[in-house]
Amino acid sequence: MIRDARLLVGFAPRQPDRLDRFIPTSLRPPTLEQILAVAREAPPAGAWTLWGGEPTLRPDLPRLIEGLAALGAPNLGLHTDGLALAAPGVARTLRDAGLQRARVDLHAMSASSRFAAHDWLVGRKGAGRAAVEGIRQARRAGLKVEVELVVTRPSRPLLPESVALIAQLGVDRFRLRRLFLQGAARAQWVTLSPRLGLMAESLRGAVQTAAEARRPLTLHGFPACLLPEEAHRVVTGAQEPVLTPSHRFRHRFQTPVAADFCPTCPRGEACDGAPSDYVYAFGARELPQAPPPDRHTAALELVAPLAHACVDCHGDLQEGHTPSRHARKELVRLATEGVDVLEITGMGALDHPDLVGILKDAVAAGFAAIEVSGDGAALAERPRSELRGLRRLRPVDRIDLALYGPDAARHDAHCGRPGAFAATLLALEALRALTRAQVGLYGVLHHGRDLADWAVAWETLPGPPAFRLLPEGGDLQPIAEAVPPSLRSALAPLLAHCLGGAGAVPGTTAPHPRGANRRTAFAPCECTPKLSGCPGLALGYLHLGHNPDRA
């Protein structure tokens, strides 16, 4: 039986934050009638939790709770930031409507800095203090209260103390969740995501503190081998599916699984495996049950102050180039960790003033293969002698240039730079003439409406068609239905079997926080275990018409 069925009730957060909320801006929140229809068809579950965005922003929330309670909702809960519950009478109103639980986000609390880390993560001063008041009001109203802490670099050292202080508020249980490659966290994910090797001690301390306070604690998004003695606390994504108006699943708020990293682990369905977003950025050597594959791939991101106009394509861009000293420090770290294939990516990778020097250092570090991808327009302005020098760097065996639209007008508009499309094609021609690397183009696909134009464009564009999806989007069904015959083979690896795709091999595609490289990341769905070679859905996307029983 499902442990906790999450009923999707909205997308909008109270305010922008730094965390990993999934916010598909192209979709409308489900109506009250749609949510009730989903609940009537819901599979057996131990609990239902209203989830998505900030549910208390719905003006019809009391009526929704009443409707679900009338259907016999099991252990009905609400996942909230707690701010609305802080107002007198709100928690009691929701309890009277039929609510039984409140799951409140409170990511960090300490005696010295109080709620500074929490407030910074959620982007609202005073949010932590309000969440605590919301917890108190919920308890006074007779609701059971559980607290979810998303583990980040700022909050990791505070975990044991946070659990101890929050336990004093009288909460009933704790949930510790790993930060996922999702939402706003995508832009700063490598910075925000703590290292698993450093996380184990803090998690162990939090578990012990909760046990001393006699409070249950569960772990979400963590591989079981991180704390083998506490593996029974790990909750997998399949135990907490999201129910949407389209049938029974759709976007599990869960990281993709790199099954190739866990060939000998006996835990099976009791663990989601090695999270591939983490493995791609930091490697798998910190996981005791996750030996790395024969060719360990990792990325070095280079940022440049490019004035890209499309936030969906690039996320938040930083000011200034990545310092060369920082890049070289990362090269040493990755080489020390045994990385075989280095991907140099990021929107500023090919625009970095010290790109050639960084490539030379990467060759000297001993990587077996080096791949570079990103916005190639700046290469057209580099001296040909500099590009010709790449011929001597034999491990540099692949260079991919991004196109953000099928023609000059759309590409240049997305880049915010007139002439960028023409400059990218000039750079491609120069690289093919002056280097030994395999050079190609890939289109960044925004939606299905452009596919017919992409098909026409690739009649004249050099090389075979190739695509990646935006880091986040909406429903994949319209894209699948719009695929022209000439692009079917190029798009098949991006689509699950149920969408008519061939499916890529799980673990061979790698996510990246800014979506600047040529790869698309995948997350498993309910039918993934049934189908050999199907990676599931593209991470950050929905398939609203998917029925896993027909997969």
VOVEXLO-546271 format. One line per field, with one value per residue (C-alpha): residue number from 0; x, y, z. Coordinates in nm, 3 decimals. Example, Ala and Ser with C-alpha at 12.3 -4.5 7.8 and 13.67 -1.06 7.14 Angstrom:
% residues 2
seq (0,1);
px (1.230,1.367);
py (-0.450,-0.106);
pz (0.780,0.714);
This chain:
% residues 551
seq (0,1,2,3,4,5,6,7,8,9,10,11,12,13,14,15,16,17,18,19,20,21,22,23,24,25,26,27,28,29,30,31,32,33,34,35,36,37,38,39,40,41,42,43,44,45,46,47,48,49,50,51,52,53,54,55,56,57,58,59,60,61,62,63,64,65,66,67,68,69,70,71,72,73,74,75,76,77,78,79,80,81,82,83,84,85,86,87,88,89,90,91,92,93,94,95,96,97,98,99,100,101,102,103,104,105,106,107,108,109,110,111,112,113,114,115,116,117,118,119,120,121,122,123,124,125,126,127,128,129,130,131,132,133,134,135,136,137,138,139,140,141,142,143,144,145,146,147,148,149,150,151,152,153,154,155,156,157,158,159,160,161,162,163,164,165,166,167,168,169,170,171,172,173,174,175,176,177,178,179,180,181,182,183,184,185,186,187,188,189,190,191,192,193,194,195,196,197,198,199,200,201,202,203,204,205,206,207,208,209,210,211,212,213,214,215,216,217,218,219,220,221,222,223,224,225,226,227,228,229,230,231,232,233,234,235,236,237,238,239,240,241,242,243,244,245,246,247,248,249,250,251,252,253,254,255,256,257,258,259,260,261,262,263,264,265,266,267,268,269,270,271,272,273,274,275,276,277,278,279,280,281,282,283,284,285,286,287,288,289,290,291,292,293,294,295,296,297,298,299,300,301,302,303,304,305,306,307,308,309,310,311,312,313,314,315,316,317,318,319,320,321,322,323,324,325,326,327,328,329,330,331,332,333,334,335,336,337,338,339,340,341,342,343,344,345,346,347,348,349,350,351,352,353,354,355,356,357,358,359,360,361,362,363,364,365,366,367,368,369,370,371,372,373,374,375,376,377,378,379,380,381,382,383,384,385,386,387,388,389,390,391,392,393,394,395,396,397,398,399,400,401,402,403,404,405,406,407,408,409,410,411,412,413,414,415,416,417,418,419,420,421,422,423,424,425,426,427,428,429,430,431,432,433,434,435,436,437,438,439,440,441,442,443,444,445,446,447,448,449,450,451,452,453,454,455,456,457,458,459,460,461,462,463,464,465,466,467,468,469,470,471,472,473,474,475,476,477,478,479,480,481,482,483,484,485,486,487,488,489,490,491,492,493,494,495,496,497,498,499,500,501,502,503,504,505,506,507,508,509,510,511,512,513,514,515,516,517,518,519,520,521,522,523,524,525,526,527,528,529,530,531,532,533,534,535,536,537,538,539,540,541,542,543,544,545,546,547,548,549,550);
px (0.000,0.110,0.245,0.135,-0.056,0.010,-0.287,-0.163,-0.363,-0.152,0.179,0.224,0.454,0.398,0.717,1.025,1.274,1.605,1.466,1.342,0.971,0.846,0.658,0.534,0.424,0.241,-0.014,-0.318,-0.384,-0.651,-1.004,-1.180,-1.395,-1.086,-0.912,-1.218,-1.245,-0.883,-0.947,-1.242,-1.013,-0.710,-0.541,-0.534,-0.299,-0.209,-0.252,-0.348,-0.154,-0.256,0.061,0.200,0.296,0.140,-0.203,-0.321,-0.327,-0.637,-0.947,-1.155,-0.926,-1.184,-1.441,-1.179,-1.092,-1.461,-1.509,-1.212,-1.319,-1.663,-1.491,-1.326,-0.979,-0.727,-0.517,-0.573,-0.279,-0.159,0.198,0.247,0.502,0.305,0.256,-0.122,-0.159,0.005,-0.308,-0.550,-0.837,-0.708,-0.580,-0.901,-1.112,-0.920,-0.943,-1.318,-1.338,-1.174,-0.795,-0.599,-0.232,-0.013,0.325,0.521,0.847,1.109,1.452,1.681,1.670,1.952,2.001,2.252,2.120,1.757,1.591,1.850,1.925,1.556,1.461,1.744,1.643,1.276,1.342,1.131,1.249,1.057,0.932,1.089,0.934,0.594,0.631,0.694,0.379,0.192,0.312,0.190,-0.151,-0.186,-0.114,-0.361,-0.622,-0.565,-0.379,-0.089,0.222,0.517,0.810,1.002,1.362,1.527,1.896,2.118,2.474,2.363,2.129,2.334,2.559,2.248,2.048,2.090,2.033,1.737,1.570,1.630,1.482,1.187,1.109,1.058,0.764,0.583,0.580,0.487,0.745,1.027,1.103,1.456,1.473,1.767,1.770,1.672,1.773,1.447,1.295,1.496,1.762,1.863,2.056,2.261,2.226,2.596,2.642,2.336,2.362,2.574,2.821,2.691,3.022,2.981,2.607,2.614,2.740,2.478,2.197,2.309,2.307,1.957,1.828,1.977,1.832,1.486,1.512,1.602,1.297,1.090,0.988,0.972,1.202,1.212,1.467,1.360,1.577,1.879,2.033,1.996,2.370,2.443,2.324,2.300,2.200,1.906,1.802,1.456,1.390,1.436,1.112,1.122,0.949,0.717,0.577,0.475,0.336,0.169,-0.193,-0.307,-0.629,-0.505,-0.520,-0.284,0.068,0.254,0.548,0.697,0.896,1.195,1.546,1.637,1.797,2.133,2.080,2.418,2.587,2.424,2.469,2.551,2.322,2.065,1.808,1.604,1.277,1.357,1.591,1.569,1.937,2.216,2.063,2.209,2.195,2.434,2.648,2.688,2.811,3.016,3.069,2.958,3.264,3.103,2.840,2.968,2.730,2.773,3.094,3.142,3.096,3.385,3.367,3.289,3.150,3.138,3.096,3.284,3.055,3.195,2.985,3.021,2.836,2.626,2.306,2.072,1.713,1.538,1.528,1.372,1.679,1.947,1.818,1.981,2.318,2.591,2.793,3.145,3.334,3.409,3.758,4.025,4.171,3.839,3.811,4.160,4.084,3.776,3.983,4.220,3.931,3.759,4.082,4.158,3.812,3.882,3.665,3.728,3.504,3.499,3.217,3.296,2.961,2.766,2.638,2.978,3.191,3.278,3.292,3.542,3.855,4.078,3.896,4.204,4.417,4.154,4.138,4.517,4.504,4.227,4.442,4.737,4.512,4.477,4.107,4.046,3.797,3.687,3.359,3.261,2.910,2.727,2.664,2.912,2.861,3.162,3.394,3.349,3.539,3.836,4.157,4.184,4.529,4.369,4.112,4.380,4.569,4.286,4.409,4.695,4.457,4.355,4.137,3.905,3.696,3.355,3.228,2.853,2.702,2.351,2.075,1.787,1.555,1.517,1.603,1.807,1.517,1.418,1.772,1.892,1.584,1.651,2.017,1.945,2.222,2.161,2.374,2.424,2.271,2.503,2.801,2.722,2.721,3.050,3.202,3.081,3.246,3.573,3.585,3.527,3.807,4.062,4.015,4.004,3.701,3.358,3.157,2.780,2.470,2.183,1.851,1.709,1.342,1.097,0.764,0.607,0.489,0.839,0.900,0.774,1.009,1.297,1.231,1.258,1.567,1.752,1.712,1.993,2.167,2.490,2.505,2.233,1.952,1.988,1.787,1.763,1.460,1.443,1.541,1.172,0.853,0.492,0.315,0.524,0.220,0.190,0.560,0.523,0.219,0.395,0.709,0.757,0.876,1.215,1.289,1.150,1.488,1.640,1.362,1.300,1.573,1.401,1.059,0.948,0.800,0.447,0.506,0.623,0.994,1.271,1.392,1.752,1.943,1.899,2.209,2.360,2.202,2.322,2.142,2.299,2.176,2.160,2.060,2.357,2.487,2.343,2.190,1.840,1.786,1.518,1.316,1.154,0.776,0.544,0.588,0.968,1.047,0.818,1.002,1.359,1.550,1.289,1.431,1.096,0.990,1.223,1.300,1.091,0.810,0.465,0.275,-0.081,-0.238,-0.021,-0.184,0.082,-0.150,-0.123,0.254);
py (0.000,0.356,0.526,0.883,0.986,1.351,1.527,1.804,2.118,2.399,2.526,2.883,2.941,3.226,3.397,3.305,3.097,2.917,2.566,2.297,2.356,2.228,2.522,2.457,2.809,2.693,2.486,2.598,2.460,2.191,2.290,2.164,1.931,1.787,1.717,1.543,1.333,1.223,1.138,0.915,0.704,0.712,0.381,0.261,0.472,0.520,0.897,1.176,1.503,1.824,1.922,2.159,2.525,2.671,2.506,2.771,3.023,2.846,3.045,2.725,2.525,2.466,2.345,2.120,1.966,1.914,1.739,1.509,1.431,1.335,1.084,0.921,1.070,0.864,1.069,1.389,1.628,1.960,2.045,2.416,2.682,2.740,3.112,3.096,2.868,3.136,3.353,3.290,3.059,2.934,2.597,2.537,2.620,2.367,2.105,2.157,2.106,1.765,1.822,1.587,1.672,1.972,1.916,2.238,2.338,2.452,2.389,2.514,2.649,2.726,2.894,3.145,3.242,3.137,3.119,3.296,2.992,2.906,3.263,3.285,2.956,3.048,3.410,3.572,3.748,3.634,3.315,3.086,3.269,3.261,2.887,2.820,3.014,2.815,2.493,2.613,2.716,2.381,2.190,2.402,2.323,1.950,1.878,1.636,1.822,1.692,1.908,1.871,1.990,2.013,1.943,2.206,2.323,2.609,2.383,2.059,2.155,2.264,1.941,1.785,2.120,2.199,1.867,1.917,2.268,2.182,1.875,2.111,2.260,1.930,1.820,1.457,1.353,1.468,1.431,1.502,1.546,1.581,1.887,1.789,1.934,2.122,2.467,2.766,2.537,2.444,2.769,2.721,2.348,2.262,2.539,2.448,2.069,1.932,1.650,1.307,1.219,1.512,1.461,1.121,1.252,1.529,1.290,1.039,1.312,1.421,1.063,1.014,1.342,1.251,0.907,1.066,1.290,0.982,1.132,0.924,1.047,0.943,1.007,1.111,1.120,0.968,0.636,0.370,0.296,0.645,0.530,0.151,0.115,0.351,0.213,0.130,0.505,0.562,0.636,0.587,0.798,0.511,0.519,0.885,0.939,1.259,1.222,1.467,1.524,1.330,0.979,0.859,0.993,1.225,1.414,1.241,1.505,1.278,1.280,1.056,0.725,0.622,0.247,0.175,0.294,0.029,-0.306,-0.503,-0.340,-0.591,-0.340,-0.334,-0.141,-0.034,0.236,0.475,0.417,0.665,1.002,1.085,1.464,1.421,1.158,1.378,1.675,1.505,1.142,0.824,0.741,0.862,0.587,0.263,0.044,0.242,0.156,0.390,0.259,0.195,0.552,0.802,1.128,1.459,1.824,2.149,2.449,2.777,3.091,3.409,3.745,3.684,3.885,3.596,3.706,3.373,3.274,2.936,2.849,2.959,3.020,3.290,3.391,3.517,3.832,3.781,3.481,3.178,3.255,3.045,2.959,2.810,2.613,2.466,2.374,2.184,2.007,1.880,1.760,1.577,1.416,1.304,1.144,0.932,1.106,0.965,1.184,1.556,1.771,2.142,2.313,2.617,2.911,3.076,2.771,2.868,3.239,3.206,3.416,3.138,2.849,2.723,2.741,2.550,2.287,2.247,2.199,1.941,1.749,1.764,1.633,1.308,1.288,1.018,1.232,1.595,1.725,2.091,2.229,2.559,2.884,2.887,3.237,3.379,3.127,3.304,3.601,3.399,3.405,3.109,3.034,2.976,2.735,2.559,2.497,2.269,2.011,1.929,1.864,1.515,1.427,1.712,1.486,1.654,2.014,2.084,2.426,2.519,2.662,2.819,2.856,2.713,3.041,3.354,3.563,3.321,3.216,3.577,3.675,3.398,3.493,3.865,3.924,4.012,3.801,3.517,3.254,3.342,3.357,3.007,2.862,3.038,2.892,2.546,2.578,2.699,2.422,2.154,2.295,2.358,2.087,1.708,1.704,1.582,1.903,1.931,2.136,2.064,2.244,2.347,2.256,2.493,2.341,2.132,2.433,2.486,2.129,2.180,2.479,2.276,2.008,2.269,2.425,2.094,2.046,2.301,2.298,2.096,1.760,1.531,1.681,1.659,1.809,1.859,1.974,2.282,2.216,2.249,2.248,2.135,1.839,1.621,1.491,1.794,1.761,1.390,1.449,1.721,1.525,1.534,1.212,1.365,1.435,1.114,0.944,1.259,1.304,0.937,0.925,1.213,1.047,0.757,0.448,0.555,0.874,0.686,0.728,0.474,0.570,0.624,0.386,0.494,0.654,0.756,1.102,1.359,1.662,2.000,2.289,2.544,2.313,2.434,2.098,1.875,1.617,1.577,1.430,1.172,1.070,0.728,0.698,0.420,0.206,0.244,-0.094,-0.268,-0.146,-0.231,0.066,0.328,0.601,0.741,1.104,1.393,1.557,1.868,1.756,1.601,1.348,1.439,1.169,0.882,0.562,0.328,0.029,0.063,0.113);
pz (0.000,-0.071,0.240,0.160,-0.154,-0.228,-0.388,-0.617,-0.532,-0.680,-0.809,-0.683,-0.383,-0.140,-0.259,-0.464,-0.268,-0.319,-0.284,-0.518,-0.566,-0.902,-1.057,-1.415,-1.501,-1.814,-1.616,-1.419,-1.072,-1.059,-0.964,-0.652,-0.865,-1.038,-0.707,-0.567,-0.883,-0.840,-0.475,-0.567,-0.791,-0.561,-0.482,-0.120,0.090,0.453,0.427,0.191,0.192,0.012,-0.169,-0.431,-0.416,-0.101,-0.050,0.197,-0.090,-0.224,-0.116,-0.134,0.095,0.374,0.119,-0.041,0.296,0.373,0.038,0.093,0.448,0.317,0.087,0.389,0.337,0.538,0.782,0.580,0.593,0.453,0.349,0.416,0.500,0.823,0.777,0.730,1.033,1.250,1.223,1.512,1.422,1.086,1.210,1.407,1.099,0.892,1.167,1.192,0.815,0.852,0.847,1.073,1.010,0.927,0.765,0.817,0.648,0.901,0.751,1.028,1.382,1.623,1.957,1.819,1.476,1.541,1.197,0.978,0.760,0.716,0.628,0.373,0.208,0.177,0.080,0.352,0.668,0.971,0.801,1.061,1.353,1.178,1.103,1.473,1.564,1.299,1.463,1.803,1.667,1.485,1.806,2.003,1.740,1.792,1.469,1.452,1.337,1.140,1.032,0.705,0.687,0.345,0.402,0.240,0.295,0.528,0.727,0.741,1.037,1.230,1.185,1.533,1.706,1.479,1.560,1.932,1.936,1.712,1.923,2.218,2.029,2.071,1.706,1.638,1.378,1.146,0.776,0.648,0.271,0.036,-0.190,-0.545,-0.882,-0.924,-0.936,-0.814,-0.664,-1.019,-1.058,-0.738,-0.686,-0.670,-0.414,-0.208,-0.216,0.072,0.013,0.109,0.271,0.511,0.549,0.719,1.055,1.068,0.968,1.228,1.493,1.390,1.402,1.749,1.874,1.744,1.907,2.241,2.208,2.114,1.783,1.461,1.182,0.815,0.539,0.189,-0.124,0.050,-0.060,0.209,0.211,0.346,0.691,0.666,1.030,0.969,0.629,0.764,0.788,0.412,0.224,-0.154,-0.415,-0.509,-0.154,-0.190,-0.543,-0.657,-0.771,-1.039,-1.233,-1.534,-1.383,-1.121,-1.151,-1.284,-1.168,-0.864,-0.680,-0.690,-0.829,-1.121,-1.033,-1.175,-1.145,-1.306,-0.986,-0.766,-0.945,-0.631,-0.376,-0.245,-0.119,-0.442,-0.413,-0.056,-0.194,-0.489,-0.567,-0.628,-0.725,-1.063,-1.012,-0.720,-0.894,-1.201,-0.998,-0.727,-0.829,-0.652,-0.448,-0.125,-0.151,0.004,-0.200,-0.522,-0.710,-1.006,-1.362,-1.598,-1.731,-1.459,-1.603,-1.418,-1.509,-1.465,-1.502,-1.633,-1.592,-1.796,-1.776,-2.088,-2.129,-2.208,-2.241,-2.181,-1.811,-1.899,-2.108,-1.872,-1.522,-1.312,-1.452,-1.225,-1.266,-1.398,-1.533,-1.322,-1.183,-1.354,-1.016,-0.908,-1.233,-1.189,-0.829,-0.949,-1.217,-0.951,-0.737,-1.023,-1.139,-0.783,-0.760,-1.065,-1.325,-1.673,-1.891,-1.813,-1.947,-1.950,-1.971,-1.857,-2.058,-2.031,-2.112,-2.468,-2.382,-2.097,-2.165,-2.032,-2.204,-2.388,-2.073,-1.876,-2.152,-2.142,-1.765,-1.810,-2.057,-1.817,-1.536,-1.727,-1.819,-2.078,-2.272,-2.255,-2.396,-2.420,-2.477,-2.454,-2.637,-2.926,-3.069,-2.884,-3.051,-3.384,-3.240,-3.114,-3.319,-3.557,-3.420,-3.080,-3.224,-3.426,-3.104,-2.994,-3.247,-3.011,-2.723,-2.834,-2.531,-2.638,-2.857,-2.865,-2.890,-2.909,-2.982,-2.868,-3.084,-2.887,-3.183,-3.534,-3.705,-3.647,-3.517,-3.241,-3.149,-3.125,-2.920,-2.668,-2.646,-2.634,-2.890,-3.257,-3.491,-3.241,-3.473,-3.761,-3.524,-3.393,-3.746,-3.824,-3.507,-3.607,-3.948,-3.795,-3.536,-3.799,-4.012,-3.738,-3.473,-3.452,-3.225,-3.323,-3.358,-3.372,-3.302,-3.065,-3.038,-2.702,-2.736,-2.568,-2.680,-2.953,-3.155,-3.293,-3.409,-3.764,-3.797,-3.651,-3.916,-4.190,-4.032,-4.016,-4.389,-4.422,-4.083,-4.086,-3.912,-3.781,-3.570,-3.193,-2.908,-2.537,-2.340,-2.122,-1.760,-1.667,-1.871,-1.878,-2.034,-2.268,-2.457,-2.693,-2.780,-2.852,-3.072,-3.274,-3.367,-3.748,-3.918,-4.003,-3.634,-3.487,-3.444,-3.291,-3.034,-2.953,-2.684,-2.500,-2.480,-2.264,-2.429,-2.342,-2.543,-2.849,-2.777,-2.793,-2.448,-2.347,-2.125,-1.761,-1.618,-1.950,-1.949,-1.702,-1.559,-1.516,-1.301,-1.584,-1.865,-2.067,-2.178,-2.448,-2.214,-2.074,-1.728,-1.649,-1.345,-1.310,-1.326,-1.212,-1.523,-1.555,-1.390,-1.641,-1.949,-2.034,-2.170,-2.076,-1.851,-1.741,-1.785,-1.852,-1.518,-1.463,-1.697,-1.670,-1.878,-1.794,-2.010,-1.888,-1.769,-1.624,-1.663,-2.041,-2.050);
